[in-house]
Amino acid sequence: MLSDSGTVQVEGGEGGHVYAVYSGSVMIDCGSTIKTRTGDIVAIITAISIRFEKRTYEVSYFFNGEYHSAWLSEQEFEVIEMPDKSKAGFV
């Protein structure tokens, strides 16, 4: 069952599969371009982790020609650009 408090709850799926559903504030999509509040580093969100009531985002970026990644909370960055939505499958 979904909760209005922004929590993740596990529900039973078809064929005995279990899946998690997130309810609450909007998640920032993978592929979004962000800028860190500290250091003004421009990066791209490459993964999202939801643990209990907290979301963290993996961001990837290059610094001095080297690839880096880090996990950040929403308070540590601002979104510069969201990716265009596209449908999966055949058009």
C-alpha positions in Angstrom: 0.0 0.0 0.0 1.2 3.5 -0.8 1.9 6.0 2.0 1.4 9.8 1.7 4.4 10.4 3.8 6.9 9.8 1.0 8.1 6.4 2.2 8.9 3.3 0.2 6.7 0.2 0.8 7.0 -3.3 -0.6 4.0 -4.8 -2.4 3.5 -8.2 -3.8 3.5 -8.5 -7.6 2.3 -10.8 -10.2 3.8 -14.3 -10.0 5.1 -13.8 -6.5 7.5 -11.0 -7.5 8.1 -8.2 -5.0 8.6 -4.6 -6.0 9.0 -1.3 -4.2 6.8 1.7 -4.8 7.8 5.3 -3.9 5.2 7.8 -2.9 5.9 11.4 -2.1 7.9 14.2 -3.6 9.1 14.0 -7.2 12.3 12.1 -7.8 14.9 13.7 -10.0 15.4 11.6 -13.2 18.7 9.9 -14.2 20.3 11.8 -16.9 19.5 15.2 -15.3 22.4 17.7 -15.3 23.1 19.1 -11.8 25.6 21.6 -10.2 27.0 20.9 -6.8 26.4 23.6 -4.1 30.0 23.2 -3.0 32.6 23.6 -5.7 30.1 24.3 -8.5 30.9 21.0 -10.2 28.6 20.1 -13.1 27.6 16.4 -13.2 25.0 14.0 -14.5 22.8 11.8 -12.3 23.5 8.2 -13.1 21.7 6.3 -10.3 19.2 6.7 -7.5 19.2 4.9 -4.2 16.2 4.9 -1.9 16.8 3.7 1.6 14.1 4.0 4.2 12.8 7.6 3.8 16.0 9.0 2.2 17.0 9.3 -1.4 20.6 9.7 -2.6 21.8 10.3 -6.1 24.9 9.0 -7.8 26.5 11.7 -9.9 29.2 11.3 -12.5 31.6 14.0 -13.7 35.1 14.7 -15.1 37.6 16.7 -13.1 41.1 17.5 -14.5 40.5 14.9 -17.2 39.6 12.1 -14.8 36.3 10.4 -14.3 34.7 10.6 -10.8 31.4 9.6 -9.2 29.9 10.5 -5.8 26.7 9.9 -3.9 24.9 13.2 -3.0 21.7 14.1 -1.1 19.2 16.5 -2.7 20.4 19.3 -0.4 23.9 19.1 -1.9 23.1 20.1 -5.5 20.7 22.0 -7.8 19.2 20.8 -11.0 20.3 22.6 -14.1 18.5 20.6 -16.8 16.1 17.6 -16.8 16.3 15.1 -19.7 13.5 14.9 -22.3 11.0 12.1 -21.6 10.9 9.4 -24.1 8.8 6.2 -24.3 10.4 2.8 -24.2 9.5 0.3 -26.8 8.3 0.6 -30.4 7.0 3.9 -31.8 
